[in-house]
């Protein structure tokens, strides 16, 4: 794999923090940034590999069912004798 040279504009505080962190880990800034980019891109890839996550948005139409479940739970907790908690 061939390395590509590029120029990035990074805010000074972020640059200093990245450079210091790289030094603390015994890495060059190039190694640190490469690793950080791989982690960030890998996280996106991992999220894309979980297609079941898209179904969470479909739960919002079930608020009436959630309210019913909450009411049942509250009713059951009212039946608990306070002495049982001691």
PyMOL Python script that loads the backbone (N, CA, C, O; Angstrom):
from pymol import cmd

cmd.read_pdbstr("""\
ATOM      1  N   UNK A   1       0.849  -1.169   0.000  1.00  0.00           N
ATOM      2  CA  UNK A   1       0.000   0.000   0.000  1.00  0.00           C
ATOM      3  C   UNK A   1       0.900   1.239   0.000  1.00  0.00           C
ATOM      4  O   UNK A   1       1.873   1.321   0.749  1.00  0.00           O
ATOM      5  N   UNK A   2       0.559   2.167  -0.831  1.00  0.00           N
ATOM      6  CA  UNK A   2       1.361   3.386  -0.960  1.00  0.00           C
ATOM      7  C   UNK A   2       0.765   4.496  -0.092  1.00  0.00           C
ATOM      8  O   UNK A   2      -0.453   4.666  -0.036  1.00  0.00           O
ATOM      9  N   UNK A   3       1.634   5.246   0.579  1.00  0.00           N
ATOM     10  CA  UNK A   3       1.173   6.368   1.393  1.00  0.00           C
ATOM     11  C   UNK A   3       0.860   7.564   0.505  1.00  0.00           C
ATOM     12  O   UNK A   3       1.525   7.794  -0.506  1.00  0.00           O
ATOM     13  N   UNK A   4      -0.159   8.320   0.896  1.00  0.00           N
ATOM     14  CA  UNK A   4      -0.565   9.508   0.174  1.00  0.00           C
ATOM     15  C   UNK A   4      -0.244  10.720   1.031  1.00  0.00           C
ATOM     16  O   UNK A   4      -0.552  10.743   2.222  1.00  0.00           O
ATOM     17  N   UNK A   5       0.362  11.703   0.440  1.00  0.00           N
ATOM     18  CA  UNK A   5       0.638  12.941   1.171  1.00  0.00           C
ATOM     19  C   UNK A   5      -0.514  13.893   0.956  1.00  0.00           C
ATOM     20  O   UNK A   5      -1.077  13.981  -0.135  1.00  0.00           O
ATOM     21  N   UNK A   6      -0.857  14.609   2.021  1.00  0.00           N
ATOM     22  CA  UNK A   6      -1.932  15.590   1.926  1.00  0.00           C
ATOM     23  C   UNK A   6      -1.685  16.682   2.949  1.00  0.00           C
ATOM     24  O   UNK A   6      -0.838  16.543   3.831  1.00  0.00           O
ATOM     25  N   UNK A   7      -2.422  17.757   2.826  1.00  0.00           N
ATOM     26  CA  UNK A   7      -2.336  18.856   3.778  1.00  0.00           C
ATOM     27  C   UNK A   7      -3.689  19.006   4.446  1.00  0.00           C
ATOM     28  O   UNK A   7      -4.718  19.084   3.775  1.00  0.00           O
ATOM     29  N   UNK A   8      -3.684  19.045   5.764  1.00  0.00           N
ATOM     30  CA  UNK A   8      -4.913  19.230   6.528  1.00  0.00           C
ATOM     31  C   UNK A   8      -4.789  20.469   7.391  1.00  0.00           C
ATOM     32  O   UNK A   8      -3.716  20.769   7.914  1.00  0.00           O
ATOM     33  N   UNK A   9      -5.886  21.182   7.536  1.00  0.00           N
ATOM     34  CA  UNK A   9      -5.920  22.300   8.475  1.00  0.00           C
ATOM     35  C   UNK A   9      -6.637  21.812   9.718  1.00  0.00           C
ATOM     36  O   UNK A   9      -7.821  21.479   9.686  1.00  0.00           O
ATOM     37  N   UNK A  10      -5.887  21.778  10.824  1.00  0.00           N
ATOM     38  CA  UNK A  10      -6.412  21.283  12.096  1.00  0.00           C
ATOM     39  C   UNK A  10      -6.300  22.415  13.112  1.00  0.00           C
ATOM     40  O   UNK A  10      -5.266  23.081  13.178  1.00  0.00           O
ATOM     41  N   UNK A  11      -7.336  22.642  13.899  1.00  0.00           N
ATOM     42  CA  UNK A  11      -7.241  23.688  14.923  1.00  0.00           C
ATOM     43  C   UNK A  11      -6.036  23.448  15.830  1.00  0.00           C
ATOM     44  O   UNK A  11      -5.750  22.309  16.200  1.00  0.00           O
ATOM     45  N   UNK A  12      -5.336  24.518  16.185  1.00  0.00           N
ATOM     46  CA  UNK A  12      -4.125  24.418  16.990  1.00  0.00           C
ATOM     47  C   UNK A  12      -4.293  23.589  18.254  1.00  0.00           C
ATOM     48  O   UNK A  12      -3.458  22.721  18.506  1.00  0.00           O
ATOM     49  N   UNK A  13      -5.331  23.809  19.067  1.00  0.00           N
ATOM     50  CA  UNK A  13      -5.452  23.011  20.298  1.00  0.00           C
ATOM     51  C   UNK A  13      -5.589  21.505  20.002  1.00  0.00           C
ATOM     52  O   UNK A  13      -5.026  20.683  20.724  1.00  0.00           O
ATOM     53  N   UNK A  14      -6.321  21.150  18.961  1.00  0.00           N
ATOM     54  CA  UNK A  14      -6.493  19.750  18.593  1.00  0.00           C
ATOM     55  C   UNK A  14      -5.176  19.161  18.102  1.00  0.00           C
ATOM     56  O   UNK A  14      -4.840  18.023  18.431  1.00  0.00           O
ATOM     57  N   UNK A  15      -4.435  19.928  17.320  1.00  0.00           N
ATOM     58  CA  UNK A  15      -3.129  19.474  16.828  1.00  0.00           C
ATOM     59  C   UNK A  15      -2.182  19.197  17.989  1.00  0.00           C
ATOM     60  O   UNK A  15      -1.517  18.162  18.027  1.00  0.00           O
ATOM     61  N   UNK A  16      -2.128  20.134  18.935  1.00  0.00           N
ATOM     62  CA  UNK A  16      -1.228  19.973  20.077  1.00  0.00           C
ATOM     63  C   UNK A  16      -1.628  18.753  20.917  1.00  0.00           C
ATOM     64  O   UNK A  16      -0.767  18.007  21.384  1.00  0.00           O
ATOM     65  N   UNK A  17      -2.919  18.558  21.103  1.00  0.00           N
ATOM     66  CA  UNK A  17      -3.406  17.419  21.874  1.00  0.00           C
ATOM     67  C   UNK A  17      -3.069  16.107  21.165  1.00  0.00           C
ATOM     68  O   UNK A  17      -2.642  15.147  21.807  1.00  0.00           O
ATOM     69  N   UNK A  18      -3.257  16.062  19.854  1.00  0.00           N
ATOM     70  CA  UNK A  18      -2.951  14.849  19.085  1.00  0.00           C
ATOM     71  C   UNK A  18      -1.454  14.546  19.130  1.00  0.00           C
ATOM     72  O   UNK A  18      -1.050  13.398  19.315  1.00  0.00           O
ATOM     73  N   UNK A  19      -0.647  15.575  18.963  1.00  0.00           N
ATOM     74  CA  UNK A  19       0.802  15.385  18.965  1.00  0.00           C
ATOM     75  C   UNK A  19       1.287  14.905  20.337  1.00  0.00           C
ATOM     76  O   UNK A  19       2.138  14.019  20.422  1.00  0.00           O
ATOM     77  N   UNK A  20       0.744  15.493  21.411  1.00  0.00           N
ATOM     78  CA  UNK A  20       1.137  15.095  22.767  1.00  0.00           C
ATOM     79  C   UNK A  20       0.683  13.663  23.064  1.00  0.00           C
ATOM     80  O   UNK A  20       1.428  12.886  23.661  1.00  0.00           O
ATOM     81  N   UNK A  21      -0.520  13.322  22.654  1.00  0.00           N
ATOM     82  CA  UNK A  21      -1.035  11.974  22.891  1.00  0.00           C
ATOM     83  C   UNK A  21      -0.220  10.948  22.123  1.00  0.00           C
ATOM     84  O   UNK A  21       0.087   9.877  22.647  1.00  0.00           O
ATOM     85  N   UNK A  22       0.132  11.268  20.887  1.00  0.00           N
ATOM     86  CA  UNK A  22       0.966  10.369  20.088  1.00  0.00           C
ATOM     87  C   UNK A  22       2.301  10.142  20.786  1.00  0.00           C
ATOM     88  O   UNK A  22       2.777   9.009  20.868  1.00  0.00           O
ATOM     89  N   UNK A  23       2.897  11.200  21.282  1.00  0.00           N
ATOM     90  CA  UNK A  23       4.190  11.088  21.962  1.00  0.00           C
ATOM     91  C   UNK A  23       4.074  10.244  23.229  1.00  0.00           C
ATOM     92  O   UNK A  23       4.971   9.459  23.537  1.00  0.00           O
ATOM     93  N   UNK A  24       2.970  10.403  23.966  1.00  0.00           N
ATOM     94  CA  UNK A  24       2.769   9.618  25.181  1.00  0.00           C
ATOM     95  C   UNK A  24       2.673   8.126  24.875  1.00  0.00           C
ATOM     96  O   UNK A  24       3.045   7.288  25.696  1.00  0.00           O
ATOM     97  N   UNK A  25       2.168   7.807  23.685  1.00  0.00           N
ATOM     98  CA  UNK A  25       2.027   6.407  23.284  1.00  0.00           C
ATOM     99  C   UNK A  25       3.215   5.908  22.455  1.00  0.00           C
ATOM    100  O   UNK A  25       3.199   4.791  21.938  1.00  0.00           O
ATOM    101  N   UNK A  26       4.231   6.742  22.339  1.00  0.00           N
ATOM    102  CA  UNK A  26       5.419   6.356  21.579  1.00  0.00           C
ATOM    103  C   UNK A  26       5.163   6.243  20.085  1.00  0.00           C
ATOM    104  O   UNK A  26       5.796   5.439  19.401  1.00  0.00           O
ATOM    105  N   UNK A  27       4.243   7.041  19.580  1.00  0.00           N
ATOM    106  CA  UNK A  27       3.892   7.019  18.158  1.00  0.00           C
ATOM    107  C   UNK A  27       4.274   8.329  17.505  1.00  0.00           C
ATOM    108  O   UNK A  27       4.435   9.357  18.164  1.00  0.00           O
ATOM    109  N   UNK A  28       4.415   8.263  16.192  1.00  0.00           N
ATOM    110  CA  UNK A  28       4.549   9.499  15.433  1.00  0.00           C
ATOM    111  C   UNK A  28       3.148  10.061  15.240  1.00  0.00           C
ATOM    112  O   UNK A  28       2.161   9.347  15.425  1.00  0.00           O
ATOM    113  N   UNK A  29       3.055  11.317  14.875  1.00  0.00           N
ATOM    114  CA  UNK A  29       1.755  11.923  14.605  1.00  0.00           C
ATOM    115  C   UNK A  29       1.077  11.197  13.440  1.00  0.00           C
ATOM    116  O   UNK A  29      -0.140  11.008  13.447  1.00  0.00           O
ATOM    117  N   UNK A  30       1.860  10.793  12.446  1.00  0.00           N
ATOM    118  CA  UNK A  30       1.311  10.067  11.298  1.00  0.00           C
ATOM    119  C   UNK A  30       0.677   8.752  11.764  1.00  0.00           C
ATOM    120  O   UNK A  30      -0.429   8.417  11.340  1.00  0.00           O
ATOM    121  N   UNK A  31       1.363   8.013  12.626  1.00  0.00           N
ATOM    122  CA  UNK A  31       0.822   6.745  13.126  1.00  0.00           C
ATOM    123  C   UNK A  31      -0.463   6.977  13.925  1.00  0.00           C
ATOM    124  O   UNK A  31      -1.440   6.241  13.787  1.00  0.00           O
ATOM    125  N   UNK A  32      -0.437   8.008  14.754  1.00  0.00           N
ATOM    126  CA  UNK A  32      -1.591   8.314  15.599  1.00  0.00           C
ATOM    127  C   UNK A  32      -2.811   8.681  14.756  1.00  0.00           C
ATOM    128  O   UNK A  32      -3.909   8.174  14.987  1.00  0.00           O
ATOM    129  N   UNK A  33      -2.613   9.551  13.795  1.00  0.00           N
ATOM    130  CA  UNK A  33      -3.732   9.992  12.950  1.00  0.00           C
ATOM    131  C   UNK A  33      -4.243   8.838  12.094  1.00  0.00           C
ATOM    132  O   UNK A  33      -5.451   8.693  11.908  1.00  0.00           O
ATOM    133  N   UNK A  34      -3.344   8.026  11.576  1.00  0.00           N
ATOM    134  CA  UNK A  34      -3.754   6.863  10.770  1.00  0.00           C
ATOM    135  C   UNK A  34      -4.599   5.923  11.606  1.00  0.00           C
ATOM    136  O   UNK A  34      -5.643   5.453  11.153  1.00  0.00           O
ATOM    137  N   UNK A  35      -4.153   5.645  12.832  1.00  0.00           N
ATOM    138  CA  UNK A  35      -4.902   4.757  13.726  1.00  0.00           C
ATOM    139  C   UNK A  35      -6.270   5.348  14.067  1.00  0.00           C
ATOM    140  O   UNK A  35      -7.275   4.637  14.083  1.00  0.00           O
ATOM    141  N   UNK A  36      -6.299   6.645  14.337  1.00  0.00           N
ATOM    142  CA  UNK A  36      -7.564   7.305  14.674  1.00  0.00           C
ATOM    143  C   UNK A  36      -8.544   7.253  13.505  1.00  0.00           C
ATOM    144  O   UNK A  36      -9.741   7.039  13.701  1.00  0.00           O
ATOM    145  N   UNK A  37      -8.040   7.447  12.311  1.00  0.00           N
ATOM    146  CA  UNK A  37      -8.910   7.391  11.134  1.00  0.00           C
ATOM    147  C   UNK A  37      -9.435   5.972  10.912  1.00  0.00           C
ATOM    148  O   UNK A  37     -10.604   5.781  10.578  1.00  0.00           O
ATOM    149  N   UNK A  38      -8.567   4.984  11.100  1.00  0.00           N
ATOM    150  CA  UNK A  38      -9.008   3.586  10.949  1.00  0.00           C
ATOM    151  C   UNK A  38     -10.102   3.250  11.952  1.00  0.00           C
ATOM    152  O   UNK A  38     -11.087   2.595  11.608  1.00  0.00           O
ATOM    153  N   UNK A  39      -9.928   3.701  13.203  1.00  0.00           N
ATOM    154  CA  UNK A  39     -10.938   3.443  14.235  1.00  0.00           C
ATOM    155  C   UNK A  39     -12.261   4.108  13.879  1.00  0.00           C
ATOM    156  O   UNK A  39     -13.320   3.493  14.000  1.00  0.00           O
ATOM    157  N   UNK A  40     -12.201   5.354  13.445  1.00  0.00           N
ATOM    158  CA  UNK A  40     -13.426   6.093  13.103  1.00  0.00           C
ATOM    159  C   UNK A  40     -14.133   5.445  11.917  1.00  0.00           C
ATOM    160  O   UNK A  40     -15.352   5.270  11.935  1.00  0.00           O
ATOM    161  N   UNK A  41     -13.381   5.095  10.903  1.00  0.00           N
ATOM    162  CA  UNK A  41     -13.983   4.474   9.722  1.00  0.00           C
ATOM    163  C   UNK A  41     -14.477   3.066  10.037  1.00  0.00           C
ATOM    164  O   UNK A  41     -15.494   2.632   9.495  1.00  0.00           O
ATOM    165  N   UNK A  42     -13.773   2.355  10.900  1.00  0.00           N
ATOM    166  CA  UNK A  42     -14.200   1.011  11.301  1.00  0.00           C
ATOM    167  C   UNK A  42     -15.490   1.051  12.097  1.00  0.00           C
ATOM    168  O   UNK A  42     -16.325   0.157  11.966  1.00  0.00           O
ATOM    169  N   UNK A  43     -15.667   2.079  12.925  1.00  0.00           N
ATOM    170  CA  UNK A  43     -16.890   2.213  13.713  1.00  0.00           C
ATOM    171  C   UNK A  43     -18.088   2.422  12.798  1.00  0.00           C
ATOM    172  O   UNK A  43     -19.162   1.872  13.041  1.00  0.00           O
ATOM    173  N   UNK A  44     -17.909   3.204  11.760  1.00  0.00           N
ATOM    174  CA  UNK A  44     -19.012   3.422  10.812  1.00  0.00           C
ATOM    175  C   UNK A  44     -19.357   2.133  10.088  1.00  0.00           C
ATOM    176  O   UNK A  44     -20.529   1.827   9.866  1.00  0.00           O
ATOM    177  N   UNK A  45     -18.329   1.383   9.722  1.00  0.00           N
ATOM    178  CA  UNK A  45     -18.540   0.120   9.022  1.00  0.00           C
ATOM    179  C   UNK A  45     -19.272  -0.862   9.929  1.00  0.00           C
ATOM    180  O   UNK A  45     -20.165  -1.582   9.483  1.00  0.00           O
ATOM    181  N   UNK A  46     -18.888  -0.886  11.211  1.00  0.00           N
ATOM    182  CA  UNK A  46     -19.538  -1.782  12.170  1.00  0.00           C
ATOM    183  C   UNK A  46     -21.006  -1.419  12.334  1.00  0.00           C
ATOM    184  O   UNK A  46     -21.858  -2.303  12.417  1.00  0.00           O
ATOM    185  N   UNK A  47     -21.309  -0.115  12.381  1.00  0.00           N
ATOM    186  CA  UNK A  47     -22.703   0.313  12.517  1.00  0.00           C
ATOM    187  C   UNK A  47     -23.513  -0.083  11.293  1.00  0.00           C
ATOM    188  O   UNK A  47     -24.679  -0.461  11.410  1.00  0.00           O
ATOM    189  N   UNK A  48     -22.901   0.004  10.124  1.00  0.00           N
ATOM    190  CA  UNK A  48     -23.595  -0.367   8.891  1.00  0.00           C
ATOM    191  C   UNK A  48     -23.836  -1.869   8.822  1.00  0.00           C
ATOM    192  O   UNK A  48     -24.730  -2.322   8.107  1.00  0.00           O
ATOM    193  N   UNK A  49     -23.042  -2.648   9.565  1.00  0.00           N
ATOM    194  CA  UNK A  49     -23.191  -4.098   9.528  1.00  0.00           C
ATOM    195  C   UNK A  49     -24.272  -4.584  10.488  1.00  0.00           C
ATOM    196  O   UNK A  49     -24.478  -5.790  10.627  1.00  0.00           O
ATOM    197  N   UNK A  50     -24.966  -3.655  11.153  1.00  0.00           N
ATOM    198  CA  UNK A  50     -26.053  -4.016  12.062  1.00  0.00           C
ATOM    199  C   UNK A  50     -27.377  -3.518  11.484  1.00  0.00           C
ATOM    200  O   UNK A  50     -27.921  -2.529  11.976  1.00  0.00           O
ATOM    201  N   UNK A  51     -27.905  -4.173  10.461  1.00  0.00           N
ATOM    202  CA  UNK A  51     -29.123  -3.681   9.814  1.00  0.00           C
ATOM    203  C   UNK A  51     -30.338  -3.666  10.730  1.00  0.00           C
ATOM    204  O   UNK A  51     -31.290  -2.928  10.479  1.00  0.00           O
ATOM    205  N   UNK A  52     -30.318  -4.471  11.789  1.00  0.00           N
ATOM    206  CA  UNK A  52     -31.460  -4.502  12.702  1.00  0.00           C
ATOM    207  C   UNK A  52     -31.648  -3.175  13.408  1.00  0.00           C
ATOM    208  O   UNK A  52     -32.736  -2.904  13.916  1.00  0.00           O
ATOM    209  N   UNK A  53     -30.614  -2.333  13.455  1.00  0.00           N
ATOM    210  CA  UNK A  53     -30.725  -1.031  14.120  1.00  0.00           C
ATOM    211  C   UNK A  53     -31.764  -0.137  13.449  1.00  0.00           C
ATOM    212  O   UNK A  53     -32.355   0.715  14.112  1.00  0.00           O
ATOM    213  N   UNK A  54     -31.997  -0.311  12.156  1.00  0.00           N
ATOM    214  CA  UNK A  54     -32.947   0.564  11.459  1.00  0.00           C
ATOM    215  C   UNK A  54     -34.371   0.374  11.971  1.00  0.00           C
ATOM    216  O   UNK A  54     -35.208   1.260  11.793  1.00  0.00           O
ATOM    217  N   UNK A  55     -34.662  -0.761  12.602  1.00  0.00           N
ATOM    218  CA  UNK A  55     -36.019  -1.038  13.073  1.00  0.00           C
ATOM    219  C   UNK A  55     -36.359  -0.300  14.360  1.00  0.00           C
ATOM    220  O   UNK A  55     -37.532  -0.238  14.730  1.00  0.00           O
ATOM    221  N   UNK A  56     -35.397   0.248  15.036  1.00  0.00           N
ATOM    222  CA  UNK A  56     -35.706   0.979  16.257  1.00  0.00           C
ATOM    223  C   UNK A  56     -36.595   2.182  15.985  1.00  0.00           C
ATOM    224  O   UNK A  56     -37.403   2.554  16.836  1.00  0.00           O
ATOM    225  N   UNK A  57     -36.464   2.785  14.837  1.00  0.00           N
ATOM    226  CA  UNK A  57     -37.303   3.934  14.493  1.00  0.00           C
ATOM    227  C   UNK A  57     -38.767   3.575  14.372  1.00  0.00           C
ATOM    228  O   UNK A  57     -39.624   4.447  14.513  1.00  0.00           O
ATOM    229  N   UNK A  58     -39.078   2.317  14.115  1.00  0.00           N
ATOM    230  CA  UNK A  58     -40.478   1.920  13.940  1.00  0.00           C
ATOM    231  C   UNK A  58     -41.200   1.752  15.263  1.00  0.00           C
ATOM    232  O   UNK A  58     -42.415   1.555  15.267  1.00  0.00           O
ATOM    233  N   UNK A  59     -40.507   1.823  16.377  1.00  0.00           N
ATOM    234  CA  UNK A  59     -41.145   1.660  17.671  1.00  0.00           C
ATOM    235  C   UNK A  59     -41.942   2.886  18.098  1.00  0.00           C
ATOM    236  O   UNK A  59     -42.780   2.783  18.993  1.00  0.00           O
ATOM    237  N   UNK A  60     -41.707   4.033  17.489  1.00  0.00           N
ATOM    238  CA  UNK A  60     -42.362   5.247  17.952  1.00  0.00           C
ATOM    239  C   UNK A  60     -43.877   5.216  17.767  1.00  0.00           C
ATOM    240  O   UNK A  60     -44.577   5.985  18.425  1.00  0.00           O
ATOM    241  N   UNK A  61     -44.400   4.377  16.916  1.00  0.00           N
ATOM    242  CA  UNK A  61     -45.838   4.283  16.726  1.00  0.00           C
ATOM    243  C   UNK A  61     -46.535   3.433  17.773  1.00  0.00           C
ATOM    244  O   UNK A  61     -47.748   3.237  17.700  1.00  0.00           O
ATOM    245  N   UNK A  62     -45.800   2.934  18.732  1.00  0.00           N
ATOM    246  CA  UNK A  62     -46.361   2.033  19.734  1.00  0.00           C
ATOM    247  C   UNK A  62     -46.465   2.677  21.109  1.00  0.00           C
ATOM    248  O   UNK A  62     -46.436   1.973  22.119  1.00  0.00           O
ATOM    249  N   UNK A  63     -46.583   3.987  21.168  1.00  0.00           N
ATOM    250  CA  UNK A  63     -46.597   4.666  22.467  1.00  0.00           C
ATOM    251  C   UNK A  63     -47.792   4.251  23.317  1.00  0.00           C
ATOM    252  O   UNK A  63     -47.676   4.216  24.542  1.00  0.00           O
ATOM    253  N   UNK A  64     -48.939   3.934  22.713  1.00  0.00           N
ATOM    254  CA  UNK A  64     -50.102   3.494  23.487  1.00  0.00           C
ATOM    255  C   UNK A  64     -49.790   2.177  24.190  1.00  0.00           C
ATOM    256  O   UNK A  64     -50.158   1.994  25.350  1.00  0.00           O
ATOM    257  N   UNK A  65     -49.122   1.269  23.508  1.00  0.00           N
ATOM    258  CA  UNK A  65     -48.743  -0.004  24.120  1.00  0.00           C
ATOM    259  C   UNK A  65     -47.763   0.226  25.256  1.00  0.00           C
ATOM    260  O   UNK A  65     -47.853  -0.428  26.294  1.00  0.00           O
ATOM    261  N   UNK A  66     -46.817   1.159  25.069  1.00  0.00           N
ATOM    262  CA  UNK A  66     -45.852   1.451  26.123  1.00  0.00           C
ATOM    263  C   UNK A  66     -46.556   2.018  27.358  1.00  0.00           C
ATOM    264  O   UNK A  66     -46.205   1.671  28.486  1.00  0.00           O
ATOM    265  N   UNK A  67     -47.549   2.889  27.147  1.00  0.00           N
ATOM    266  CA  UNK A  67     -48.289   3.452  28.273  1.00  0.00           C
ATOM    267  C   UNK A  67     -49.032   2.340  29.026  1.00  0.00           C
ATOM    268  O   UNK A  67     -49.080   2.345  30.257  1.00  0.00           O
ATOM    269  N   UNK A  68     -49.604   1.399  28.287  1.00  0.00           N
ATOM    270  CA  UNK A  68     -50.319   0.284  28.905  1.00  0.00           C
ATOM    271  C   UNK A  68     -49.363  -0.571  29.745  1.00  0.00           C
ATOM    272  O   UNK A  68     -49.695  -0.968  30.861  1.00  0.00           O
ATOM    273  N   UNK A  69     -48.201  -0.842  29.208  1.00  0.00           N
ATOM    274  CA  UNK A  69     -47.196  -1.616  29.947  1.00  0.00           C
ATOM    275  C   UNK A  69     -46.771  -0.872  31.203  1.00  0.00           C
ATOM    276  O   UNK A  69     -46.651  -1.476  32.269  1.00  0.00           O
ATOM    277  N   UNK A  70     -46.540   0.440  31.091  1.00  0.00           N
ATOM    278  CA  UNK A  70     -46.160   1.243  32.258  1.00  0.00           C
ATOM    279  C   UNK A  70     -47.242   1.198  33.329  1.00  0.00           C
ATOM    280  O   UNK A  70     -46.936   1.118  34.519  1.00  0.00           O
ATOM    281  N   UNK A  71     -48.512   1.249  32.911  1.00  0.00           N
ATOM    282  CA  UNK A  71     -49.615   1.206  33.872  1.00  0.00           C
ATOM    283  C   UNK A  71     -49.657  -0.136  34.581  1.00  0.00           C
ATOM    284  O   UNK A  71     -49.895  -0.190  35.788  1.00  0.00           O
ATOM    285  N   UNK A  72     -49.431  -1.213  33.854  1.00  0.00           N
ATOM    286  CA  UNK A  72     -49.425  -2.550  34.462  1.00  0.00           C
ATOM    287  C   UNK A  72     -48.295  -2.669  35.478  1.00  0.00           C
ATOM    288  O   UNK A  72     -48.488  -3.208  36.568  1.00  0.00           O
ATOM    289  N   UNK A  73     -47.127  -2.170  35.123  1.00  0.00           N
ATOM    290  CA  UNK A  73     -45.983  -2.211  36.044  1.00  0.00           C
ATOM    291  C   UNK A  73     -46.268  -1.396  37.295  1.00  0.00           C
ATOM    292  O   UNK A  73     -45.996  -1.847  38.408  1.00  0.00           O
ATOM    293  N   UNK A  74     -46.822  -0.186  37.116  1.00  0.00           N
ATOM    294  CA  UNK A  74     -47.144   0.667  38.267  1.00  0.00           C
ATOM    295  C   UNK A  74     -48.160  -0.022  39.168  1.00  0.00           C
ATOM    296  O   UNK A  74     -48.036   0.023  40.392  1.00  0.00           O
ATOM    297  N   UNK A  75     -49.162  -0.659  38.570  1.00  0.00           N
ATOM    298  CA  UNK A  75     -50.176  -1.373  39.342  1.00  0.00           C
ATOM    299  C   UNK A  75     -49.549  -2.506  40.157  1.00  0.00           C
ATOM    300  O   UNK A  75     -49.897  -2.704  41.321  1.00  0.00           O
ATOM    301  N   UNK A  76     -48.640  -3.234  39.554  1.00  0.00           N
ATOM    302  CA  UNK A  76     -47.979  -4.336  40.256  1.00  0.00           C
ATOM    303  C   UNK A  76     -47.124  -3.828  41.413  1.00  0.00           C
ATOM    304  O   UNK A  76     -47.066  -4.460  42.468  1.00  0.00           O
ATOM    305  N   UNK A  77     -46.461  -2.687  41.220  1.00  0.00           N
ATOM    306  CA  UNK A  77     -45.633  -2.147  42.292  1.00  0.00           C
ATOM    307  C   UNK A  77     -46.485  -1.659  43.461  1.00  0.00           C
ATOM    308  O   UNK A  77     -46.022  -1.650  44.601  1.00  0.00           O
ATOM    309  N   UNK A  78     -47.731  -1.251  43.188  1.00  0.00           N
ATOM    310  CA  UNK A  78     -48.613  -0.821  44.267  1.00  0.00           C
ATOM    311  C   UNK A  78     -49.004  -1.997  45.150  1.00  0.00           C
ATOM    312  O   UNK A  78     -49.346  -1.804  46.317  1.00  0.00           O
ATOM    313  N   UNK A  79     -48.961  -3.198  44.620  1.00  0.00           N
ATOM    314  CA  UNK A  79     -49.326  -4.394  45.372  1.00  0.00           C
ATOM    315  C   UNK A  79     -48.209  -4.873  46.294  1.00  0.00           C
ATOM    316  O   UNK A  79     -48.453  -5.718  47.155  1.00  0.00           O
ATOM    317  N   UNK A  80     -47.018  -4.368  46.140  1.00  0.00           N
ATOM    318  CA  UNK A  80     -45.891  -4.804  46.957  1.00  0.00           C
ATOM    319  C   UNK A  80     -46.039  -4.228  48.353  1.00  0.00           C
ATOM    320  O   UNK A  80     -46.236  -3.026  48.531  1.00  0.00           O
ATOM    321  N   UNK A  81     -45.942  -5.097  49.325  1.00  0.00           N
ATOM    322  CA  UNK A  81     -46.024  -4.681  50.715  1.00  0.00           C
ATOM    323  C   UNK A  81     -44.707  -3.992  51.093  1.00  0.00           C
ATOM    324  O   UNK A  81     -43.631  -4.553  50.886  1.00  0.00           O
ATOM    325  N   UNK A  82     -44.793  -2.774  51.648  1.00  0.00           N
ATOM    326  CA  UNK A  82     -43.566  -2.067  52.059  1.00  0.00           C
ATOM    327  C   UNK A  82     -42.672  -2.878  52.985  1.00  0.00           C
ATOM    328  O   UNK A  82     -41.459  -2.674  53.012  1.00  0.00           O
ATOM    329  N   UNK A  83     -43.262  -3.796  53.743  1.00  0.00           N
ATOM    330  CA  UNK A  83     -42.472  -4.651  54.641  1.00  0.00           C
ATOM    331  C   UNK A  83     -41.544  -5.578  53.858  1.00  0.00           C
ATOM    332  O   UNK A  83     -40.495  -5.985  54.358  1.00  0.00           O
ATOM    333  N   UNK A  84     -41.938  -5.909  52.623  1.00  0.00           N
ATOM    334  CA  UNK A  84     -41.110  -6.780  51.794  1.00  0.00           C
ATOM    335  C   UNK A  84     -39.801  -6.113  51.396  1.00  0.00           C
ATOM    336  O   UNK A  84     -38.845  -6.806  51.044  1.00  0.00           O
ATOM    337  N   UNK A  85     -39.735  -4.794  51.442  1.00  0.00           N
ATOM    338  CA  UNK A  85     -38.541  -4.071  51.017  1.00  0.00           C
ATOM    339  C   UNK A  85     -37.510  -3.979  52.126  1.00  0.00           C
ATOM    340  O   UNK A  85     -36.388  -3.528  51.893  1.00  0.00           O
ATOM    341  N   UNK A  86     -37.873  -4.396  53.321  1.00  0.00           N
ATOM    342  CA  UNK A  86     -36.933  -4.255  54.451  1.00  0.00           C
ATOM    343  C   UNK A  86     -35.996  -5.422  54.533  1.00  0.00           C
ATOM    344  O   UNK A  86     -35.143  -5.467  55.420  1.00  0.00           O
TER     345      UNK A  86
END
""", "prot")
cmd.dss("prot")
cmd.show_as("cartoon", "prot")
cmd.util.cbc("prot")
cmd.orient("prot")
